[in-house]
Amino acid sequence: QLVESGGGLVQPGGSLKLSCAASGFSFSNFWMTWARQAPGQGLEWVANINGDGSKIFYVDAVKGRFTISRDNAKSSLYLQMSSLRAEDTAVYYCARDNGHFSADFWGQGTRVTVSS
Amino acid sequence: QSALTQPASVSGSPGQSITISCTGTSSDVGGYNHVAWYQQHPGKAPKLMIYEVSDRPSGVSNRFSGSKSGNTASLIISGLQVEDEADYYCSSYATITTPAFVFGAGTKVTVL
């Protein structure tokens, strides 16, 4: 199970930290992913991180503004978002990578709204 | 990273077969067998239906199948059922400047 939290309303230029609590599997053994979906739009991959946190990749649109991290002792995934823009408004999902370049378990998402 | 190209909508009658295409480039779909398909019902999280072009996760109906030719991948839904009405997204591993994943814009499947 994956449960996201931390979403909400934030002003442009502000910051927000999303969390994803994992349970039911050996968290440290899996790459994890953040993806997002803007209102009425399609899915967009945001970032992913390997099991020990040593490999991290971002979509160009968030590089330098977002930081993905994990705490394997707490089975938790995080997304620190800063310098937020209106175009970052979306439902943010955390997902488990299945080792085959795809995500086999998804959380229900947490909504982030960037607006003044 | 550019989105993959999918038709906006596809429709079919119950029992029919439909195909959803997903066109990319040699840097993503054409360069790797790392294409996946996701089903998303309104207000719900995505569900993995196909991975590695044509593999089905446990529990996914064998009415769903995938294939790839060149830069275009396809999802085939056979024996269309009412519950198949949903949005479908393709995704692919991609390498341009750094490793990444790209999604298609999504295809709305309507069961007539």
HADDOCK unambig.tbl for C-alpha pairs under 7 A between the chains (distance, minus, plus):
assign (segid A and resid 42 and name CA) (segid B and resid 105 and name CA) 5.13 0.50 0.50
assign (segid A and resid 42 and name CA) (segid B and resid 106 and name CA) 5.94 0.50 0.50
assign (segid A and resid 43 and name CA) (segid B and resid 103 and name CA) 6.39 0.50 0.50
assign (segid A and resid 44 and name CA) (segid B and resid 103 and name CA) 6.20 0.50 0.50
assign (segid A and resid 45 and name CA) (segid B and resid 101 and name CA) 6.13 0.50 0.50
assign (segid A and resid 45 and name CA) (segid B and resid 102 and name CA) 6.59 0.50 0.50
assign (segid A and resid 57 and name CA) (segid B and resid 99 and name CA) 6.90 0.50 0.50
assign (segid A and resid 57 and name CA) (segid B and resid 100 and name CA) 6.87 0.50 0.50
assign (segid A and resid 59 and name CA) (segid B and resid 100 and name CA) 6.73 0.50 0.50
assign (segid A and resid 100 and name CA) (segid B and resid 51 and name CA) 6.95 0.50 0.50
assign (segid A and resid 100 and name CA) (segid B and resid 52 and name CA) 6.56 0.50 0.50
assign (segid A and resid 101 and name CA) (segid B and resid 34 and name CA) 5.91 0.50 0.50
assign (segid A and resid 101 and name CA) (segid B and resid 93 and name CA) 6.58 0.50 0.50
assign (segid A and resid 102 and name CA) (segid B and resid 36 and name CA) 6.19 0.50 0.50
assign (segid A and resid 102 and name CA) (segid B and resid 51 and name CA) 6.36 0.50 0.50
assign (segid A and resid 103 and name CA) (segid B and resid 48 and name CA) 6.68 0.50 0.50
assign (segid A and resid 104 and name CA) (segid B and resid 48 and name CA) 5.56 0.50 0.50
assign (segid A and resid 106 and name CA) (segid B and resid 45 and name CA) 6.37 0.50 0.50
assign (segid A and resid 106 and name CA) (segid B and resid 46 and name CA) 6.84 0.50 0.50
assign (segid A and resid 107 and name CA) (segid B and resid 45 and name CA) 6.74 0.50 0.50
assign (segid A and resid 108 and name CA) (segid B and resid 44 and name CA) 6.85 0.50 0.50
assign (segid A and resid 108 and name CA) (segid B and resid 45 and name CA) 5.43 0.50 0.50
